[in-house]
Amino acid sequence: MNYFVDKNGYYGEFGGAYIPEMLFPNVAQLKQEYLKIMGEASFKNDFQKLLKDYVGRPSPLYLAKRLSEKYKAKIYLKREDLNHTGAHKINNTIGQILLAKRLGKTRIIAETGAGQHGVATATVCALMGLECVVYMGAVDIERQAPNVSRMKMLGAEVMPALSGSRTLKDATNEAIRDWISNPTNTFYIIGSVVGPHPYPDMVARFQSVISEEMKLQLQEQEGRENPDYILACVGGGSNAAGAFYHYLDHHSVKLIAVEAAGKGINSGESAATSILGHLGIIHGSKTLLMQTEDGQITEPYSISAGLDYPGVGPLHAHLFKTKRAQFLNATDDEAMQAGMELCKLEGIIPAIESAHALAALAKLKFKPSDVVVVNLSGRGDKDLDTYVKYFNL
Ligand SMILES: *Cc1c(COP(=O)(O)O)cnc(C)c1O
């Protein structure tokens, strides 16, 4: 079984590039150039140097002793929460902006839901001195005011998407419309392992630094490269793709993907795409997505804004279908409790997205000798209001 993208841009039956004809030259150029550019020594050098000096990599692999005692296994946290801007998303935006510069692009566009990818994009645009336009649903602009302010401080223009439900999928439509109107000078930085080929593969490769480091760190701390389990939350799937990447072909490593069940899988308010989704096309990619009988995208729900994406990347759809990864889910309540537990046991306030991965610890049966890595995708500073309201603090 092959878990990597094939030469036509597919993972099994999922993936591809379903794009308007107007975008064809852009996507074709990217497809032709991305592997060549990413393989150049000067590119690798620039990428690694920024990851080290600007992002603060390698992120630590921390043995969480009290959490380990509670769940009766050796539990490590991969600390993506310690990255500059507070999550894994910066790994990808650094990679893509370096690529955009080499392609001679001068203007960057992005879509954002919760604002985290918008902030990571605005950050690298400031770093490189490039113009930045971020599309965001008008509803999300109101819900995520602090991230809107951050993007503005970083010099980005935040454009409200006023159509449809005025959330992420509408922002995505606006960004694609912009790209069609500005095909020559503009690069579209997509924030997860979604979108038309080659985006899912490109983003997975940029995020794969996570599992590359894990291998070295586990070798150092455990005397073996391979853990028994890797747990990661899945919105679009980029932090999970990065944490799984170098282990995809190592079948002794159990890969656990955790989706947001919201108020419950069957509540109608959920974002558990793999279980509830059906084959369809979203964001230029054939994958599993939540939709009505006549193919209209269903609005997803999760207490964590970063997980309420109605689709899942084509790699994850393939991992689900082939059962290479086990897909679990956690409700809002389970995630909030797991987030609070990490605060109390380890002194770390996790992003609510990451708390979904932590919530899956209680759903697995470990042996005491098992080495378990939880990818802690982000920190919880952005979620303080939600924690405070939920726990009446
Ligand atoms: C955006 C985000 C996610 C979800 O995105 P993926 O592409 O699935 O990784 C998870 N955790 C944090 C902290 C995020 O900001």
Ligand as a Chemical Component Dictionary entry (heavy atoms), coordinates in Angstrom:
data_LIG
# 
_chem_comp.id                   LIG 
_chem_comp.type                 NON-POLYMER 
_chem_comp.pdbx_formal_charge   0 
_chem_comp.three_letter_code    LIG 
# 
loop_
_chem_comp_atom.comp_id 
_chem_comp_atom.atom_id 
_chem_comp_atom.alt_atom_id 
_chem_comp_atom.type_symbol 
_chem_comp_atom.charge 
_chem_comp_atom.model_Cartn_x 
_chem_comp_atom.model_Cartn_y 
_chem_comp_atom.model_Cartn_z 
_chem_comp_atom.pdbx_ordinal 
LIG C1 C1 C 0 -5.169 25.147 12.714 1  
LIG C2 C2 C 0 -4.867 24.317 13.878 2  
LIG C3 C3 C 0 -5.153 22.929 13.901 3  
LIG C4 C4 C 0 -5.873 22.228 12.798 4  
LIG O1 O1 O 0 -5.261 22.247 11.549 5  
LIG P1 P1 P 0 -4.546 20.954 10.943 6  
LIG O2 O2 O 0 -4.259 21.351 9.541  7  
LIG O3 O3 O 0 -5.516 19.829 11.043 8  
LIG O4 O4 O 0 -3.333 20.712 11.743 9  
LIG C5 C5 C 0 -4.758 22.193 15.002 10 
LIG N1 N1 N 0 -4.156 22.771 16.056 11 
LIG C6 C6 C 0 -3.880 24.097 16.084 12 
LIG C7 C7 C 0 -3.203 24.654 17.280 13 
LIG C8 C8 C 0 -4.224 24.913 15.001 14 
LIG O5 O5 O 0 -3.953 26.218 15.050 15 
# 
loop_
_chem_comp_bond.comp_id 
_chem_comp_bond.atom_id_1 
_chem_comp_bond.atom_id_2 
_chem_comp_bond.value_order 
_chem_comp_bond.pdbx_ordinal 
LIG C1 C2 SING 1  
LIG C2 C3 SING 2  
LIG C2 C8 DOUB 3  
LIG C3 C4 SING 4  
LIG C3 C5 DOUB 5  
LIG C4 O1 SING 6  
LIG O1 P1 SING 7  
LIG P1 O2 DOUB 8  
LIG P1 O3 SING 9  
LIG P1 O4 SING 10 
LIG C5 N1 SING 11 
LIG N1 C6 DOUB 12 
LIG C6 C7 SING 13 
LIG C6 C8 SING 14 
LIG C8 O5 SING 15 
# 
